[in-house]
Amino acid sequence: MILFATLFGSLLILLFIGVPVGFAMIGASSAVLLYTRGLDGLPLDMIAQRTLYGVNSFTLLAIPAFLLIGRLMNASGISDRVFDVARSLVGHMRGGLGHVNVVSSMLFAGMSGSAVADAGGLGPVQMKAMEKDGYDRGFSAAVTAASATIGPIIPPSIPAVIYGALANVSIAEVFLGSIVPGVLMGLGLMALVAIISVRRGYPVAARASAAEIARAFGRGILPMLTPVIIVAGILSGLFTPTEASAVALVYCMIIAFVVYRTVTFREFWQILKETAVDTAALLIIIAGSALYAWVLARYQVTGDITSFLSETVTDPWVLLILLNVFILIVGCFIDSVPALFLLTPILVPLVQSYGIDPVHFGVMMIFNLMIGLVTPPVGTVLFTVQKVANIPFGTLIREIMPFYIPLFLMLLVITFVPWVVRIVPDLLLR
């Protein structure tokens, strides 16, 4: 228990005083090694080796590729094309642009794999159109923030790549297991939008004609083929998820530079620099989490936690309830990607000891952490949308409160109905 308190206590202290997550995990791991081996026996060579080992992974090459794809999509004007496609399909419903907001986020999710990319890239297009048609700015911002969380659920997904690499499970299975939850999540948000729109009397637009739908699809079909290329390539065995990210990146570059010609080389150079900075920040977290996971295993901390819980919790469903509460709390204070690096090495061995499918648990944990993106006090997506919408933070919180209902209901479905996650992987891979 002293090791447990040293490892987690020092981590919490470092995070509380503002140390970046990656360096905090390295510091907490070093604190345990210092406590057990002393200053003279501190294995500096092992610390260096384990941190470098964490980033020496072919699978993790998919992360900078997907980050670059998301930035290219935003810079090439694809957001407007995707929005037009969604508008032609569901814009005629009561509160149509609210539904368009959700559907366009679902379509964009298959390209960017990031909630922040969705909120920052597609969000301004969505909110501007909604405000122009008479929707409250707070409601527009709330729908945008809630629907942006679909980004890392529907594949491709950066959190799914990270989880698969850390948990040593098939990234393809995590991708496919996220499809049905992502679609159900979108439908749940649309149901709430419909209820609010009826109560507030939001407008109904004219139904798009077949020619208008065809024209919108003609403008947006090329970028929307990106997830099809990724998933079809993985399922057919043509390439791995990492290779799929590279193929999708080349495809997006062809669209941006050759077909649409909306990105200049100067803009592309800026995109590359921004992607490099984001990737470097993630690699530091990955390196720190590798050392942290090694210390957990070296001193059998995970085994001690498992032994303690097995004596007090015997039902796997009760365990999942407790873990959901724990992950929700963590997600409120730590961003989703650092939280994945922090929690996966600890929780995956635990749930496997209870016979819980790691793919099912992975989708549940990713979905849970996505709720944290729209939950104070950290809420990265909340602050992104609040900045774009230029509204008081309290107004955004008040408007987004009802949207927690479908999000939490979907979390319960994913937790207690595992076939929602397993149905597509079992159907296509087995």
Secondary structure, DSSP 8 states (H G I E B T S, - for coil): -HHHHHHHHHHHHHHHTT--HHHHHHHHHHHHHHHHHTTTT--HHHHHHHHHHHH--SGGGHHHHHHHHHHHHHHTTHHHHHHHHHHHHHTTSTTHHHHHHHHHHHHHHHHH--HHHIIIIIHHHHHHHHHHTT--HHHHHHHHHHHHTTTTTSSS-HHHHHHHHHHT--HHHHHHHTHHHHHHHHHHHHHHHHHHHHHHT--------HHHHHHHHHHHHHHHTHHHHHHHHHHHTSS-HHHHHHHHHHHHHHIIIIIS----HHHHHHHHHHHHHHHHHHHHHHHHHHHHHHHHHHTTHHHHHHHHHHHH---HHHHHHHHHHHHHHHHHHS-HHHHHHHHHHHHHHHHHHTT--HHHHHHHHHHHHHHHTTSTTT-HHHHHHHHHHT--HHHHHHHHGGGHHHHHHHHHHHHH-THHHHHHHHHHH-
